Amino acid sequence: MPISLTVRLRKLLAALTSCLLTLALSACGSSSANYNVSAIGPKIHVGIVEDAPGIGFIRSGQRSGLDVEISRYIIHELGFVPSEIVWHTVEPLDRESLLQNGTLDMVVGGYSITQERKSQIDFAGPYFIDGQDLMVRKDDHRIRSVEDLSDERVCTVSGSTSTNRLKEHAPSVQVEERNRIDICATALLTGQVDVVSADSFILYGVNKVWGGGQLHVLGAPFTSEHYGVAVRQGQPTLVKEINAAITSMIADGTWQRIVQEAAQSVTYPMTISDHRPRAIDGSNSTGSR
């Protein structure tokens, strides 16, 4: 589904014609949405997670979370209406392949920008910064930071980079990967593992929904994760337009509102300014999800 030049020109001509008919050329010239002319196809296919409360979650058929609202803003700025969005639930292991084979146009799913991933796909952003953290049972007082880990059993999500990042800081841990973060939470609650490791935002969401008052997020991140919007390689115009949309979202205050509401929904005690990206060019590379 490549960007269609024909559709782009048609949208641009329609916008200019409308301005001429209403004698509002000056208003058109001052519009901040001058990049709102791209089209990928009749519909845009977006990959997003559904198992991370606060980030991307489905309850009673309704999607909510940081990445959902970020996606909606970007998609609107690209020129699509809600009825033209096709949401796809993705697992971490499948993200690159679904972009490469054309099933998806973009992925917005707690997707950290890494050099390895940039060899396969392109990133716009980042649009959010977080850090990899730890979650333990509330009655376990042995672990207060990653430095306290020795030979504990730690659950991470397969397909993320959490395992490698964790091993860099705690090489003696026993990593047990699961397909979903909620399965990791169940393993922790039932004593199958001692720790769950993922990004802080994700862990606070998991604790809020599935913790049952029995789990505790340490709030001691040991990495810096830059979340990006992933697209197939070879689409520089699309990357540029997504970056422009993210810049606009931060400038007009929408980004702060989205982040604040998402954090409050999972009781994530963040300082919002610490999570705001400084540069939006897809160049920041670290990663755990």
Backbone hydrogen bonds in HBPLUS format (Angstrom, degrees):
<---DONOR---> <-ACCEPTOR-->    atom                        ^
c    i                          cat <-CA-CA->   ^        H-A-AA   ^      H-
h    n   atom  resd res      DA  || num        DHA   H-A  angle D-A-AA Bond
n    s   type  num  typ     dist DA aas  dist angle  dist       angle   num
A0004-SER N   A0039-ALA O   3.01 MM  35  5.93 152.9  2.09 153.0 161.7     1
A0008-ARG N   A0004-SER O   3.01 MM   4  6.23 156.5  2.06 145.9 153.2     2
A0009-LEU N   A0005-LEU O   2.89 MM   4  6.12 163.3  1.92 155.1 158.0     3
A0010-ARG N   A0006-THR O   2.93 MM   4  6.15 157.5  1.99 147.5 154.4     4
A0011-LYS N   A0007-VAL O   2.93 MM   4  6.13 160.3  1.97 150.5 154.9     5
A0012-LEU N   A0008-ARG O   2.99 MM   4  6.22 159.1  2.04 147.6 153.9     6
A0013-LEU N   A0009-LEU O   2.81 MM   4  5.99 167.4  1.83 156.0 159.0     7
A0014-ALA N   A0010-ARG O   2.92 MM   4  6.02 154.5  1.99 143.4 150.9     8
A0015-ALA N   A0011-LYS O   2.97 MM   4  6.18 154.2  2.04 144.8 151.5     9
A0016-LEU N   A0012-LEU O   2.99 MM   4  6.27 159.3  2.03 151.2 156.6    10
A0017-THR N   A0013-LEU O   2.86 MM   4  6.00 159.5  1.91 148.9 154.9    11
A0018-SER N   A0014-ALA O   2.99 MM   4  6.15 157.7  2.04 144.7 150.5    12
A0019-CYS N   A0015-ALA O   3.08 MM   4  6.36 153.5  2.15 143.3 150.2    13
A0020-LEU N   A0016-LEU O   2.98 MM   4  6.28 157.6  2.03 150.6 156.2    14
A0021-LEU N   A0017-THR O   2.97 MM   4  6.19 162.1  2.00 154.2 158.6    15
A0022-THR N   A0018-SER O   3.15 MM   4  6.32 144.0  2.29 142.7 151.5    16
A0024-ALA N   A0019-CYS O   2.93 MM   5  5.02 165.0  1.95 149.4 150.3    17
A0023-LEU N   A0020-LEU O   3.15 MM   3  4.98 161.2  2.19 100.7 106.3    18
A0027-ALA N   A0024-ALA O   3.11 MM   3  5.34 121.0  2.47 100.5 114.5    19
A0028-CYS N   A0024-ALA O   3.13 MM   4  6.51 158.5  2.17 153.5 159.3    20
A0029-GLY N   A0025-LEU O   2.96 MM   4  6.19 158.9  2.01 150.5 156.3    21
A0030-SER N   A0026-SER O   3.24 MM   4  6.43 131.8  2.48 137.3 148.1    22
A0030-SER N   A0027-ALA O   3.17 MM   3  5.28 137.2  2.36  97.1 108.6    23
A0031-SER N   A0028-CYS O   3.15 MM   3  5.29 164.9  2.17 108.8 113.5    24
A0036-ASN N   A0033-ALA O   2.96 MM   3  5.15 162.0  1.99 115.2 117.6    25
A0044-ILE N   A0084-GLU O   2.84 MM  40  6.22 159.6  1.88 163.9 170.2    26
A0086-VAL N   A0044-ILE O   2.88 MM  42  6.01 164.2  1.91 161.9 159.2    27
A0105-ASP N   A0045-HIS O   2.78 MM  60  5.22 167.0  1.79 141.4 146.0    28
A0106-MET N   A0045-HIS O   3.34 MM  61  6.83 147.5  2.45 156.6 161.6    29
A0046-VAL N   A0086-VAL O   2.93 MM  40  6.18 161.8  1.97 155.5 161.1    30
A0088-HIS N   A0046-VAL O   2.78 MM  42  5.87 148.1  1.88 164.1 159.3    31
A0047-GLY N   A0106-MET O   2.85 MM  59  6.22 167.2  1.86 151.9 156.0    32
A0108-VAL N   A0047-GLY O   2.93 MM  61  6.20 162.2  1.96 174.3 168.3    33
A0048-ILE N   A0088-HIS O   2.86 MM  40  6.17 154.9  1.93 167.6 173.1    34
A0090-VAL N   A0048-ILE O   3.05 MM  42  5.68 152.0  2.13 131.8 138.0    35
A0052-ALA N   A0056-GLY O   2.94 MM   4  5.14 154.4  2.01 162.5 154.2    36
A0055-ILE N   A0052-ALA O   2.87 MM   3  5.36 153.1  1.95 136.1 145.0    37
A0056-GLY N   A0052-ALA O   2.76 MM   4  5.14 153.7  1.83 144.1 151.8    38
A0066-LEU N   A0054-GLY O   2.81 MM  12  5.99 170.0  1.82 129.5 129.2    39
A0067-ASP N   A0055-ILE O   2.87 MM  12  5.40 138.0  2.05 131.7 145.1    40
A0057-PHE N   A0064-SER O   2.98 MM   7  5.42 148.7  2.08 155.7 161.2    41
A0064-SER N   A0057-PHE O   2.90 MM   7  5.42 145.4  2.02 151.3 160.7    42
A0059-ARG N   A0062-GLN O   3.03 MM   3  5.36 157.9  2.08 142.1 145.8    43
A0062-GLN N   A0059-ARG O   3.01 MM   3  5.36 166.4  2.03 114.6 118.5    44
A0069-GLU N   A0065-GLY O   3.14 MM   4  6.45 165.6  2.17 160.0 162.5    45
A0070-ILE N   A0066-LEU O   2.91 MM   4  6.11 161.3  1.95 155.7 161.9    46
A0071-SER N   A0067-ASP O   2.92 MM   4  5.90 158.5  1.97 138.6 144.8    47
A0072-ARG N   A0068-VAL O   3.01 MM   4  6.28 159.2  2.05 146.3 151.8    48
A0073-TYR N   A0069-GLU O   3.10 MM   4  6.30 160.5  2.14 148.6 152.7    49
A0074-ILE N   A0070-ILE O   3.08 MM   4  6.33 172.6  2.09 155.9 157.6    50
A0075-ILE N   A0071-SER O   2.82 MM   4  5.95 170.7  1.83 161.5 164.5    51
A0076-HIS N   A0072-ARG O   3.00 MM   4  6.07 156.0  2.06 142.8 149.2    52
A0077-GLU N   A0073-TYR O   3.02 MM   4  6.31 157.7  2.07 150.8 156.9    53
A0078-LEU N   A0074-ILE O   2.95 MM   4  6.26 133.6  2.17 143.7 157.3    54
A0078-LEU N   A0075-ILE O   3.17 MM   3  5.00 129.1  2.44  90.5 104.1    55
A0080-PHE N   A0075-ILE O   3.19 MM   5  5.78 166.5  2.21 153.9 150.3    56
A0079-GLY N   A0076-HIS O   3.00 MM   3  5.25 154.3  2.07 105.1 113.4    57
A0084-GLU N   A0081-VAL O   2.85 MM   3  5.51 160.6  1.89 125.2 131.9    58
A0085-ILE N   A0082-PRO O   3.15 MM   3  5.51 167.5  2.17 116.3 117.9    59
A0094-ASP N   A0091-GLU O   2.93 MM   3  5.52 148.0  2.03 120.7 129.7    60
A0098-LEU N   A0094-ASP O   3.05 MM   4  6.10 160.6  2.09 161.0 166.2    61
A0099-LEU N   A0095-ARG O   3.22 MM   4  6.45 143.9  2.36 146.7 155.5    62
A0099-LEU N   A0096-GLU O   3.21 MM   3  5.31 129.0  2.49  97.7 110.7    63
A0100-GLN N   A0096-GLU O   2.91 MM   4  6.15 166.9  1.93 155.7 159.8    64
A0101-ASN N   A0097-SER O   2.93 MM   4  6.01 154.5  1.99 149.4 154.6    65
A0104-LEU N   A0098-LEU O   3.01 MM   6  5.70 156.4  2.07 142.3 139.5    66
A0102-GLY N   A0099-LEU O   3.20 MM   3  5.36 160.2  2.24 106.2 112.1    67
A0107-VAL N   A0230-ALA O   2.91 MM 123  5.05 143.0  2.05 136.7 145.6    68
A0230-ALA N   A0107-VAL O   3.02 MM 123  5.05 158.5  2.07 151.2 150.0    69
A0228-GLY N   A0111-TYR O   2.90 MM 117  5.84 166.9  1.92 160.5 158.0    70
A0113-ILE N   A0226-HIS O   2.84 MM 113  5.78 154.9  1.90 160.9 165.2    71
A0286-THR N   A0113-ILE O   2.64 MM 173  5.86 144.0  1.76 179.1 168.0    72
A0118-LYS N   A0114-THR O   2.96 MM   4  6.18 150.5  2.05 146.7 155.7    73
A0119-SER N   A0116-GLU O   3.20 MM   3  5.45 153.6  2.27 102.6 110.6    74
A0120-GLN N   A0117-ARG O   2.91 MM   3  5.41 159.3  1.96 114.3 121.2    75
A0121-ILE N   A0117-ARG O   2.94 MM   4  6.12 155.3  2.00 157.6 165.7    76
A0122-ASP N   A0231-VAL O   2.97 MM 109  5.36 165.4  1.99 157.5 159.1    77
A0231-VAL N   A0122-ASP O   2.89 MM 109  5.36 161.6  1.92 149.3 153.2    78
A0124-ALA N   A0229-VAL O   2.83 MM 105  5.04 156.2  1.89 143.0 150.9    79
A0229-VAL N   A0124-ALA O   2.90 MM 105  5.04 156.7  1.96 136.6 143.9    80
A0281-ASP N   A0125-GLY O   2.77 MM 156  5.53 101.1  2.40 138.8 142.3    81
A0282-GLY N   A0125-GLY O   2.33 MM 157  4.83 154.0  1.39 158.8 154.0    82
A0127-TYR N   A0227-TYR O   2.86 MM 100  5.93 150.4  1.95 159.1 169.0    83
A0227-TYR N   A0128-PHE O   2.83 MM  99  5.28 161.0  1.86 160.7 165.0    84
A0129-ILE N   A0275-HIS O   3.03 MM 146  4.53 141.0  2.18 127.7 131.8    85
A0130-ASP N   A0225-GLU O   2.85 MM  95  5.00 154.4  1.92 139.7 148.2    86
A0225-GLU N   A0130-ASP O   2.62 MM  95  5.00 178.0  1.62 146.9 147.1    87
A0200-SER N   A0131-GLY O   2.85 MM  69  5.92 152.8  1.92 164.2 165.3    88
A0222-PHE N   A0132-GLN O   2.91 MM  90  5.84 150.8  2.00 159.9 167.4    89
A0133-ASP N   A0198-ALA O   2.69 MM  65  5.71 175.8  1.69 156.1 155.3    90
A0218-LEU N   A0134-LEU O   2.97 MM  84  5.76 168.6  1.99 158.1 161.9    91
A0135-MET N   A0196-VAL O   2.80 MM  61  5.11 142.4  1.94 151.9 161.0    92
A0196-VAL N   A0135-MET O   2.93 MM  61  5.11 154.6  1.99 145.9 153.0    93
A0136-VAL N   A0216-HIS O   2.93 MM  80  5.43 159.5  1.97 155.5 155.5    94
A0216-HIS N   A0136-VAL O   2.79 MM  80  5.43 150.5  1.88 164.0 166.0    95
A0140-ASP N   A0137-ARG O   2.96 MM   3  5.40 164.6  1.99 119.7 122.9    96
A0138-LYS N   A0214-GLN O   2.74 MM  76  5.36 175.3  1.74 137.9 137.5    97
A0148-ASP N   A0145-SER O   3.04 MM   3  5.60 157.5  2.09 114.4 121.0    98
A0149-LEU N   A0146-VAL O   3.19 MM   3  5.55 164.9  2.21 111.1 115.7    99
A0174-GLN N   A0152-GLU O   2.83 MM  22  5.95 170.3  1.84 152.2 155.4   100
A0194-ASP N   A0153-ARG O   2.79 MM  41  5.22 153.5  1.86 136.3 145.3   101
A0195-VAL N   A0153-ARG O   3.11 MM  42  6.41 144.7  2.24 156.5 159.6   102
A0154-VAL N   A0174-GLN O   2.78 MM  20  6.00 160.0  1.82 147.2 153.6   103
A0176-GLU N   A0154-VAL O   2.78 MM  22  5.96 161.5  1.81 151.9 154.4   104
A0155-CYS N   A0195-VAL O   2.81 MM  40  6.24 162.9  1.84 152.4 154.1   105
A0197-SER N   A0155-CYS O   3.02 MM  42  6.30 164.0  2.04 164.4 165.3   106
A0156-THR N   A0176-GLU O   3.24 MM  20  6.43 145.9  2.37 127.2 135.6   107
A0178-ARG N   A0156-THR O   2.91 MM  22  6.32 150.7  1.99 157.6 167.2   108
A0160-SER N   A0157-VAL O   3.24 MM   3  5.85 158.9  2.29 132.2 135.0   109
A0158-SER N   A0178-ARG O   2.77 MM  20  5.64 164.1  1.80 150.3 155.3   110
A0161-THR N   A0288-SER O   3.10 MM 127  4.29 124.1  2.42  90.2 103.6   111
A0165-ARG N   A0161-THR O   3.14 MM   4  6.35 169.4  2.15 158.2 161.5   112
A0162-SER N   A0288-SER O   2.87 MM 126  4.26 106.4  2.42 139.8 124.8   113
A0166-LEU N   A0162-SER O   2.84 MM   4  5.90 158.7  1.89 150.2 156.5   114
A0167-LYS N   A0163-THR O   2.92 MM   4  6.13 161.6  1.96 152.8 157.9   115
A0168-GLU N   A0164-ASN O   3.08 MM   4  6.31 139.6  2.25 141.8 151.8   116
A0169-HIS N   A0166-LEU O   3.00 MM   3  5.35 131.2  2.25 104.5 117.0   117
A0170-ALA N   A0166-LEU O   2.73 MM   4  5.87 148.7  1.83 155.1 166.1   118
A0173-VAL N   A0170-ALA O   3.28 MM   3  6.01 173.4  2.28 126.3 128.2   119
A0184-CYS N   A0180-ARG O   3.34 MM   4  6.75 147.0  2.45 138.9 147.5   120
A0185-ALA N   A0181-ILE O   3.04 MM   4  6.40 150.0  2.13 143.9 151.9   121
A0186-THR N   A0182-ASP O   3.06 MM   4  6.35 154.2  2.12 142.3 148.2   122
A0187-ALA N   A0183-ILE O   2.98 MM   4  6.23 155.8  2.04 145.4 152.1   123
A0188-LEU N   A0184-CYS O   2.97 MM   4  6.27 146.9  2.08 146.9 155.8   124
A0189-LEU N   A0185-ALA O   2.93 MM   4  6.20 161.9  1.97 152.2 156.9   125
A0190-THR N   A0186-THR O   2.98 MM   4  6.12 150.1  2.07 149.0 156.3   126
A0192-GLN N   A0187-ALA O   2.80 MM   5  4.90 132.8  2.03 155.6 159.8   127
A0193-VAL N   A0187-ALA O   3.29 MM   6  5.75 145.7  2.41 121.6 119.5   128
A0191-GLY N   A0188-LEU O   3.24 MM   3  5.21 162.0  2.28 102.6 107.8   129
A0203-LEU N   A0199-ASP O   3.00 MM   4  6.30 161.0  2.04 157.4 163.5   130
A0204-TYR N   A0200-SER O   2.91 MM   4  6.18 162.6  1.94 162.6 166.5   131
A0205-GLY N   A0201-PHE O   3.13 MM   4  6.34 154.2  2.20 144.9 151.9   132
A0206-VAL N   A0202-ILE O   2.92 MM   4  6.19 159.1  1.96 152.4 158.3   133
A0207-ASN N   A0203-LEU O   2.88 MM   4  6.04 164.7  1.90 152.4 156.4   134
A0208-LYS N   A0204-TYR O   2.98 MM   4  6.08 153.0  2.05 140.9 148.2   135
A0209-VAL N   A0205-GLY O   3.11 MM   4  6.31 160.0  2.15 151.5 155.2   136
A0210-TRP N   A0206-VAL O   2.78 MM   4  5.60 162.3  1.81 154.7 160.7   137
A0211-GLY N   A0207-ASN O   2.99 MM   4  4.15 136.4  2.18 109.5 117.0   138
A0214-GLN N   A0211-GLY O   2.96 MM   3  5.63 167.0  1.98 122.7 126.7   139
A0239-VAL N   A0235-GLN O   3.12 MM   4  6.44 163.4  2.15 156.6 161.5   140
A0240-LYS N   A0236-PRO O   2.93 MM   4  6.07 159.1  1.98 146.2 151.9   141
A0241-GLU N   A0237-THR O   2.96 MM   4  6.20 155.7  2.02 148.9 155.3   142
A0242-ILE N   A0238-LEU O   2.92 MM   4  6.16 156.8  1.98 152.7 158.9   143
A0243-ASN N   A0239-VAL O   2.95 MM   4  6.16 161.2  1.99 150.3 155.6   144
A0244-ALA N   A0240-LYS O   2.96 MM   4  6.21 150.5  2.05 142.4 150.7   145
A0245-ALA N   A0241-GLU O   2.95 MM   4  6.21 148.7  2.05 141.9 150.3   146
A0246-ILE N   A0242-ILE O   2.94 MM   4  6.26 157.1  1.99 153.4 159.0   147
A0247-THR N   A0243-ASN O   2.95 MM   4  6.17 161.0  1.99 149.2 154.4   148
A0248-SER N   A0244-ALA O   2.96 MM   4  6.15 158.1  2.01 145.7 151.5   149
A0249-MET N   A0245-ALA O   2.89 MM   4  6.09 154.5  1.96 146.8 154.1   150
A0250-ILE N   A0246-ILE O   3.04 MM   4  6.32 153.2  2.12 150.4 156.2   151
A0251-ALA N   A0247-THR O   3.00 MM   4  6.18 161.1  2.04 147.9 153.7   152
A0252-ASP N   A0248-SER O   2.91 MM   4  6.04 156.1  1.97 155.5 159.8   153
A0255-TRP N   A0249-MET O   2.96 MM   6  5.25 165.7  1.98 130.3 127.1   154
A0253-GLY N   A0250-ILE O   3.44 MM   3  5.52 162.3  2.47 103.4 108.4   155
A0257-ARG N   A0253-GLY O   3.27 MM   4  6.52 160.5  2.31 147.5 152.8   156
A0258-ILE N   A0254-THR O   2.91 MM   4  6.14 166.9  1.93 159.9 163.0   157
A0259-VAL N   A0255-TRP O   2.94 MM   4  6.14 171.2  1.95 158.4 160.6   158
A0260-GLN N   A0256-GLN O   2.90 MM   4  5.94 164.5  1.92 148.4 153.4   159
A0261-GLU N   A0257-ARG O   2.97 MM   4  6.09 167.7  1.99 152.9 156.0   160
A0262-ALA N   A0258-ILE O   2.98 MM   4  6.11 160.8  2.01 149.7 155.5   161
A0263-ALA N   A0259-VAL O   2.88 MM   4  6.01 163.4  1.91 153.3 157.9   162
A0264-GLN N   A0260-GLN O   2.97 MM   4  6.10 162.3  2.00 149.1 154.1   163
A0265-SER N   A0261-GLU O   3.07 MM   4  6.17 143.2  2.21 139.4 148.8   164
A0266-VAL N   A0263-ALA O   3.21 MM   3  5.59 148.0  2.31 106.4 114.8   165
A0268-TYR N   A0263-ALA O   2.92 MM   5  4.90 174.3  1.92 141.0 142.8   166
A0267-THR N   A0264-GLN O   3.29 MM   3  4.82 164.1  2.32  95.8 100.6   167
A0270-MET N   A0268-TYR O   2.88 MM   2  5.71 135.5  2.08 109.4  95.7   168
A0274-ASP N   A0271-THR O   2.88 MM   3  5.65 148.2  1.98 124.6 133.4   169
A0275-HIS N   A0272-ILE O   2.92 MM   3  5.47 158.8  1.97 118.2 125.1   170
A0276-ARG N   A0273-SER O   3.45 MM   3  5.29 165.9  2.48  99.1 103.2   171
